[in-house]
Amino acid sequence: MLSNQAGATRRTLKSLLLSALLVSPMAMAAYPDKPIQLIVPWAAGGGSDAAARGIAAALEKELGVTINVVNRAGGNGVVGHSVMATAKPDGYTLGFITGELNMMHWQGLTKLTYKDYTPIAMTNYDYPGVQVAADAPYNSVGELLETIRNEPKGTIKASGTGLGGIWHVAFSGLLLEQGIDPQKITFVPSQGAAPAMVELAAGSIQLVPTSVPEARSMIDAGKAKGLAILSPERNPAFPDIPTLKESLGSDYSLGEWRGIAGPKNLSPEIVATLEAALEKAYKSDMYQDYMHKLGFGAEWRNTADFNAFLEENNTYMGGIIEKIGMKK
C-alpha cells in the first residue's frame, strides 16, 4: 500500500514538474520576442549606414520586432566591430560587419578576425567610384592618375574612410596596378564617405574614392563628379560613369562587402531563424527597390557561403595590404 502511494507521489511530482516546464517563460519564449540592436561600425549617412538601414527595415517585417540601428564609428572600424564581438550571444545584438574586418588585423589595428563572429548572411557588395570636385581640371580618371604620377608627392589629398579602410586600400591597389607609388597621395582619415564628400566640396581634399551612391548627393548638387568606377560593369543607377576597363583598359576591381553577423557562439537555432528571415528580407521588393534606387549593390550569400567567402577574402585582402606596404 505504501509502495503504491510512493509511486503515485512520484508520478504526481513528475506531472507538476512537466507542467511547470511547459508554462515557464524560457520554454514558451520564441526568438525574437523583443527589439534587436544592429551595430554599424561607421558613421551615419555613409554607405554602410544606408545599406544597414535598408536590410534592417526589411528584416523587421519578417521577424515582427523592431531593429534599432546603432552607429558606433571610430578606430577605422575597430570600435564598432569590437562592440559586436563582445556582445552577449543571445541574438539581440547583431552586427553589420564590413570588409574592414578582413583588413584591420593585417594592419595591426586589432586582433579581431572573422573567426570572432558568427556570420549569418551577406546582403551587399559595392564597388568604389573615383570622385573629384565638379570644377576639378580632370575629365577622366586617366588625367587624374597622370597628375598623381607626375606631380610632387602630396599634391593630391584623398579621403573617404579611415586610413587603411577599404576605399583607401582599393584606390592604393589601383595606383599600384598602374605603376604609381601609393604614397604619392596623402590620405586623410575620416569617419566615412559622407564627411569626406563635404570636405571635397569645400576644397579641403581633391579626391574621394568611395561607392558612387555615397557620393550621389554631392554629384546631384553639382558639387562633385565621378570619373570612373572600379567595377567590371557600369552601375545602372549611374550609367554615365565609365568603368576602368573603358577608361584605362584595366580589369582591376575591388569593392566593399557587408553582411549580418552575431557574436561568436551564437546558437545554431538563432542563426537558422535569422538566415531564413534575412533571405526573405533580401528578396523582398522593399529591399531590392531600396538598393536599386540608391544604386547600392545587392549580393546574397547564405550562412555557409558567407563563411567560405570570409575565409577566402581574408587571405586575398592580406595579400593586397602587403603589396601596398601596409601590412604589420
Phi and psi in degrees as a GROMACS rama.xvg file:
@    title "Ramachandran Plot"
@    xaxis  label "Phi"
@    yaxis  label "Psi"
@TYPE xy
-64.9786  -36.4381  LEU-2
-63.0983  -41.3437  SER-3
-64.0468  -40.2049  ASN-4
-65.5322  -39.2107  GLN-5
-64.4012  -40.735  ALA-6
-64.1067  -40.7281  GLY-7
-65.0482  -38.3068  ALA-8
-63.3451  -42.8403  THR-9
-63.5766  -40.5077  ARG-10
-64.7944  -38.256  ARG-11
-65.244  -44.1358  THR-12
-61.5499  -42.5969  LEU-13
-59.8255  -42.5586  LYS-14
-64.4489  -41.0434  SER-15
-66.3924  -41.6539  LEU-16
-64.2677  -40.92  LEU-17
-64.5407  -41.4029  LEU-18
-64.1411  -41.8026  SER-19
-63.6378  -40.5284  ALA-20
-63.7846  -42.7376  LEU-21
-66.0858  -29.7162  LEU-22
-102.161  0.729983  VAL-23
-68.0275  148.18  SER-24
-56.8301  -38.3064  PRO-25
-64.9985  -37.9525  MET-26
-73.0452  -32.991  ALA-27
-89.9469  -20.3359  MET-28
-67.4045  132.03  ALA-29
-112.177  131.389  ALA-30
-78.9488  135.791  TYR-31
-92.103  150.008  PRO-32
-125.231  15.8667  ASP-33
-156.894  169.988  LYS-34
-57.7984  149.553  PRO-35
-111.205  140.501  ILE-36
-101.1  128.391  GLN-37
-112.929  112.065  LEU-38
-83.2652  129.24  ILE-39
-114.288  123.649  VAL-40
-84.1759  20.4907  PRO-41
-137.173  167.247  TRP-42
-69.6074  157.279  ALA-43
-63.9938  144.307  ALA-44
96.3515  -12.7114  GLY-45
-90.6492  -176.098  GLY-46
-66.2288  -42.6419  GLY-47
-62.9892  -41.1428  SER-48
-62.2989  -46.8396  ASP-49
-65.2963  -44.3343  ALA-50
-64.9769  -37.3852  ALA-51
-65.935  -42.9375  ALA-52
-68.2722  -31.1566  ARG-53
-65.4848  -48.2887  GLY-54
-72.9278  -31.754  ILE-55
-63.9674  -42.0892  ALA-56
-64.5076  -40.8004  ALA-57
-70.9867  -35.8238  ALA-58
-68.9347  -33.6973  LEU-59
-54.9991  -41.4612  GLU-60
-62.426  -36.0845  LYS-61
-79.9353  -37.4087  GLU-62
-89.5029  -23.2521  LEU-63
76.8222  18.348  GLY-64
-131.463  160.39  VAL-65
-72.2758  139.358  THR-66
-117.33  113.783  ILE-67
-92.9527  116.13  ASN-68
-83.8465  124.14  VAL-69
-121.919  119.877  VAL-70
-85.3338  125.064  ASN-71
-128.211  73.5444  ARG-72
-79.1697  160.521  ALA-73
133.01  150.462  GLY-74
64.2951  33.1926  GLY-75
58.2067  32.1446  ASN-76
100.697  -11.1436  GLY-77
-65.0199  -42.2829  VAL-78
-59.1452  -55.4102  VAL-79
-63.902  -42.3193  GLY-80
-64.7831  -32.3144  HIS-81
-68.7241  -39.9949  SER-82
-60.6664  -42.716  VAL-83
-62.2462  -46.9078  MET-84
-65.8481  -30.745  ALA-85
-97.0132  3.53403  THR-86
-71.3345  158.182  ALA-87
-65.4837  130.436  LYS-88
-80.6845  62.0077  PRO-89
-112.397  2.5937  ASP-90
87.5366  -0.632656  GLY-91
-102.938  -4.45542  TYR-92
-128.452  112.094  THR-93
-115.124  169.689  LEU-94
-130.758  150.79  GLY-95
-101.548  83.8904  PHE-96
-71.0559  148.595  ILE-97
-128.919  172.831  THR-98
-54.6407  -24.5613  GLY-99
-61.4936  -23.6071  GLU-100
-57.8758  -35.4687  LEU-101
-91.9784  16.2698  ASN-102
-126.287  -36.6647  MET-103
-60.0383  -42.314  MET-104
-71.9792  -29.467  HIS-105
-66.2021  -27.5273  TRP-106
-92.3282  2.13762  GLN-107
77.2678  18.1574  GLY-108
-84.3632  -23.4279  LEU-109
-163.673  162.45  THR-110
-94.4833  -3.72168  LYS-111
-64.6096  138.074  LEU-112
-134.122  177.159  THR-113
-60.7603  -19.6423  TYR-114
-72.4087  -10.8905  LYS-115
-89.3583  10.5832  ASP-116
-132.937  167.759  TYR-117
-110.884  95.6168  THR-118
-64.2476  140.568  PRO-119
-116.057  -51.6176  ILE-120
-166.303  145.224  ALA-121
-91.1424  139.463  MET-122
-127.734  -4.72626  THR-123
-155.677  142.62  ASN-124
-146.937  126.302  TYR-125
-129.002  142.772  ASP-126
-99.7936  145.577  TYR-127
-79.525  148.906  PRO-128
-102.973  169.204  GLY-129
-111.555  106.284  VAL-130
-107.982  137.792  GLN-131
-130.515  170.724  VAL-132
-64.2386  151.197  ALA-133
-59.226  -31.9978  ALA-134
-96.623  12.6266  ASP-135
-65.4183  148.995  ALA-136
-76.7195  0.0461984  PRO-137
-93.8574  129.359  TYR-138
-108.332  -1.23597  ASN-139
-152.063  161.402  SER-140
-67.7981  -29.0745  VAL-141
-62.4778  -41.9431  GLY-142
-64.4995  -39.9458  GLU-143
-63.0397  -46.229  LEU-144
-63.4769  -36.4161  LEU-145
-66.9967  -35.5211  GLU-146
-63.906  -45.5004  THR-147
-61.8402  -40.3422  ILE-148
-65.2432  -41.9229  ARG-149
-97.3052  -24.4264  ASN-150
-83.7985  161.115  GLU-151
-58.1858  152.539  PRO-152
-54.6491  133.023  LYS-153
90.5398  -0.656378  GLY-154
-61.0104  -40.2563  THR-155
-101.599  124.302  ILE-156
-106.033  133.476  LYS-157
-126.125  161.195  ALA-158
-158.995  -176.555  SER-159
142.624  -13.4011  GLY-160
-165.163  -172.958  THR-161
-73.2431  162.582  GLY-162
-61.3771  121.574  LEU-163
86.9096  5.97818  GLY-164
-74.1486  173.724  GLY-165
-59.3954  -41.5904  ILE-166
-71.0745  -34.5999  TRP-167
-63.9158  -48.5138  HIS-168
-65.5821  -41.3413  VAL-169
-62.1279  -44.625  ALA-170
-72.1089  -35.0825  PHE-171
-62.8046  -38.4281  SER-172
-63.3465  -36.808  GLY-173
-64.9272  -44.4679  LEU-174
-59.4684  -43.7655  LEU-175
-62.2838  -42.4507  LEU-176
-63.4499  -29.3412  GLU-177
-92.6338  8.28804  GLN-178
75.8724  26.0605  GLY-179
-113.497  134.801  ILE-180
-63.6217  120.127  ASP-181
-56.5014  -22.9277  PRO-182
-74.7485  -4.53671  GLN-183
-66.9222  -25.2064  LYS-184
-100.011  151.085  ILE-185
-99.7902  117.267  THR-186
-98.4125  120.256  PHE-187
-95.9115  117.52  VAL-188
-61.972  144.623  PRO-189
-143.228  168.795  SER-190
-84.6537  7.02808  GLN-191
152.673  179.208  GLY-192
-69.36  -35.6353  ALA-193
-58.2367  -53.3329  ALA-194
-65.9335  -30.417  PRO-195
-66.8241  -39.3854  ALA-196
-65.839  -32.4888  MET-197
-64.5426  -43.2687  VAL-198
-64.7885  -36.2142  GLU-199
-62.8967  -46.6982  LEU-200
-64.0412  -30.4457  ALA-201
-81.47  -11.2774  ALA-202
89.8798  6.76109  GLY-203
-74.014  -27.7012  SER-204
-132.801  166.223  ILE-205
-112.807  -8.97968  GLN-206
-151.099  135.393  LEU-207
-130.663  102.636  VAL-208
-85.3287  105.516  PRO-209
-153.952  167.342  THR-210
-59.5064  142.345  SER-211
-60.7408  -38.4672  VAL-212
-56.9521  -32.9233  PRO-213
-70.9233  -21.0785  GLU-214
-96.4661  -3.33272  ALA-215
-56.7715  -45.7532  ARG-216
-60.8583  -40.4811  SER-217
-73.0633  -34.5331  MET-218
-65.8946  -47.1244  ILE-219
-63.5185  -29.8783  ASP-220
-82.6608  -1.52343  ALA-221
76.6346  18.8687  GLY-222
-103.265  -6.92923  LYS-223
-148.382  162.321  ALA-224
-141.921  147.874  LYS-225
-96.7238  130.2  GLY-226
-94.8564  -32.257  LEU-227
-167.475  167.118  ALA-228
-128.444  136.106  ILE-229
-85.8345  60.4714  LEU-230
-134.978  152.052  SER-231
-63.8463  -26.0382  PRO-232
-136.424  159.118  GLU-233
-65.6671  151.444  ARG-234
-81.0079  120.995  ASN-235
-56.5267  -26.8929  PRO-236
-78.5722  -14.0458  ALA-237
-135.745  65.1654  PHE-238
-65.3439  -16.1287  PRO-239
-87.6678  -7.50904  ASP-240
-93.4464  117.725  ILE-241
-75.1318  161.063  PRO-242
-83.8867  168.478  THR-243
-63.8433  -34.8833  LEU-244
-59.7299  -43.1033  LYS-245
-70.3697  -37.081  GLU-246
-82.4992  -41.5664  SER-247
-124.047  -7.39041  LEU-248
75.6656  16.7724  GLY-249
-96.4133  139.042  SER-250
-94.774  5.18594  ASP-251
-63.7106  135.026  TYR-252
-155.035  146.098  SER-253
-162.209  132.469  LEU-254
-136.831  -173.281  GLY-255
-106.672  124.37  GLU-256
-100.355  154.293  TRP-257
-146.317  145.599  ARG-258
-164.601  175.63  GLY-259
-96.415  135  ILE-260
-145.535  162.142  ALA-261
-118.15  176.857  GLY-262
-62.9681  164.152  PRO-263
-59.6361  147.214  LYS-264
73.7023  21.9647  ASN-265
-65.1156  136.738  LEU-266
-65.9296  146.099  SER-267
-57.1401  -32.4321  PRO-268
-67.2041  -42.4003  GLU-269
-67.9502  -41.334  ILE-270
-59.0809  -45.4021  VAL-271
-62.507  -40.9362  ALA-272
-62.7483  -46.6899  THR-273
-68.3045  -40.3442  LEU-274
-61.0184  -45.6044  GLU-275
-64.0048  -43.0883  ALA-276
-67.3136  -39.6893  ALA-277
-65.6529  -37.8347  LEU-278
-63.3315  -41.6667  GLU-279
-65.7775  -41.8036  LYS-280
-63.1101  -42.6862  ALA-281
-62.1794  -40.9987  TYR-282
-80.986  -8.3592  LYS-283
-67.5199  149.62  SER-284
-59.9907  -34.6185  ASP-285
-56.998  -50.382  MET-286
-72.822  -46.5759  TYR-287
-62.1392  -41.487  GLN-288
-66.1691  -39.6056  ASP-289
-61.6148  -48.3082  TYR-290
-67.3288  -40.6709  MET-291
-65.5325  -42.2528  HIS-292
-61.4195  -39.8256  LYS-293
-84.3375  -16.33  LEU-294
89.6313  13.5481  GLY-295
-82.1319  149.791  PHE-296
-85.6892  122.481  GLY-297
-95.2023  121.24  ALA-298
-140.348  128.643  GLU-299
-107.235  135.002  TRP-300
-139.17  127.359  ARG-301
-74.1763  -176.374  ASN-302
-57.2123  -49.4135  THR-303
-64.1755  -45.3205  ALA-304
-67.4232  -36.285  ASP-305
-65.614  -42.0907  PHE-306
-59.6727  -45.2954  ASN-307
-64.8668  -40.9781  ALA-308
-62.3697  -43.8877  PHE-309
-60.7895  -41.1148  LEU-310
-64.3421  -46.5676  GLU-311
-66.3835  -45.0244  GLU-312
-65.7495  -34.6172  ASN-313
-60.2544  -44.7139  ASN-314
-65.3232  -43.1591  THR-315
-62.5151  -46.1163  TYR-316
-66.6059  -33.5328  MET-317
-60.4926  -39.1952  GLY-318
-65.8954  -42.0104  GLY-319
-63.8176  -45.7104  ILE-320
-64.2465  -36.4962  ILE-321
-66.4535  -40.9735  GLU-322
-63.7295  -34.3904  LYS-323
-91.892  7.90318  ILE-324
79.6073  25.2386  GLY-325
-112.913  4.64383  MET-326
-78.9214  135.515  LYS-327
